[in-house]
Structure formats: C-alpha cells, structure tokens
C-alpha cells in the first residue's frame, strides 16, 4: 500500500511511546490530499496507516501529559519508502554501552 492509495500527502510523527511489547507506539499528523490534516494513532507491529485510529487533539495532549508519550519533532515523511525507513530506525535496538 502507498500514500496515494490512502489519500495521504505526508505524515509527520508528533509523539511516540517506547517500551511496548510489540514495538514503539506512534502518533502522526497525516496531511490528506484533500487539504485537511488528521491525527492518527499508529500501532505496531505493522504500523498500517489504513488501520490507524483517528484521534482528537485533546487525546494527543492526554497521551503526552498522562500516558508517557514523548513529543517528537520530525520532518514530514512524504513517501511510503521514507515511512518504511523511518519505522526501521524507530524500532532499531539501541547499541549497548
């Protein structure tokens, strides 16, 4: 599946929750081809944008304030290939010190 099939121009990661059993949970802002934006909760292990859960702004704020999500500032991801690369980096194990 690609962004065009989903009607998405870009996704911008806005928050993540690390430490989940299946991987990092992710909240993104999706810019749609029709000109509006939508906040989506994307769940591991597949991070399938077609199955992402739309959430309201106050849910994002609650996720950060109460549930351990960390805000992130990332550039917009404009292609499905970039999205797959981002997910690979997101779930890469940290190097042992």
C-alpha positions in Angstrom: 0.0 0.0 0.0 1.2 3.5 -0.6 0.4 7.0 0.4 -1.5 7.8 -2.8 -3.9 4.8 -2.3 -4.6 6.1 1.2 -5.1 9.7 0.0 -2.2 10.9 2.1 0.4 13.5 1.0 2.6 13.2 4.1 2.8 12.1 7.7 4.6 13.9 10.4 5.5 12.0 13.7 4.3 14.1 16.6 4.7 11.7 19.6 5.9 8.2 20.4 5.7 5.7 23.3 8.6 3.4 23.7 8.8 0.2 25.6 5.8 -1.7 24.2 6.0 -5.4 23.8 5.3 -5.2 20.0 7.3 -2.0 19.4 7.1 1.7 19.7 3.6 3.2 19.5 3.4 6.2 17.3 1.1 9.3 16.8 1.3 11.1 13.5 -0.3 14.0 11.8 -1.4 12.9 8.3 -1.8 15.6 5.7 -4.5 14.4 3.3 -4.7 15.1 -0.4 -8.0 16.9 0.1 -6.2 19.5 2.1 -7.0 18.7 5.7 -4.9 17.1 8.4 -5.8 14.3 10.8 -4.1 13.0 13.9 -3.7 9.2 13.8 -2.6 6.6 16.4 -0.5 4.0 14.5 0.2 0.7 16.3 2.9 -1.9 16.0 3.9 -4.3 14.7 2.5 -3.4 11.2 2.1 0.4 11.5 -0.5 0.1 8.9 -1.8 3.6 8.1 -5.0 2.1 6.7 -5.8 0.7 10.1 -4.7 3.8 12.1 -7.0 5.1 14.7 -8.1 8.8 14.2 -7.8 10.7 17.5 -8.7 14.3 18.6 -6.1 16.9 19.7 -7.1 16.5 23.3 -6.3 12.8 23.2 -2.9 13.6 21.9 -2.4 16.1 24.7 -3.5 13.5 27.2 -1.2 10.9 25.8 1.7 13.2 26.3 0.6 14.5 29.7 -0.6 11.3 31.3 0.4 8.2 29.4 4.1 8.6 28.8 4.2 9.6 25.1 7.1 11.8 24.3 6.6 14.7 21.8 9.0 14.5 18.8 9.9 17.0 16.2 10.5 15.1 12.9 10.4 16.3 9.3 7.3 15.3 7.2 7.6 11.9 5.6 6.4 12.3 2.0 6.7 8.7 0.6 5.9 5.2 1.7 9.6 4.3 1.2 10.6 7.1 3.6 7.9 5.8 6.0 9.3 2.3 6.0 12.8 3.6 6.5 11.6 5.7 9.5 9.9 2.7 11.1 13.1 0.6 10.7 15.1 3.3 12.5 12.3 3.7 15.1 12.5 0.1 16.2 16.2 -0.4 15.8 17.7 -1.7 19.1 19.9 0.7 21.0 23.6 0.0 21.0 24.9 -1.4 24.3 27.3 0.8 26.1 
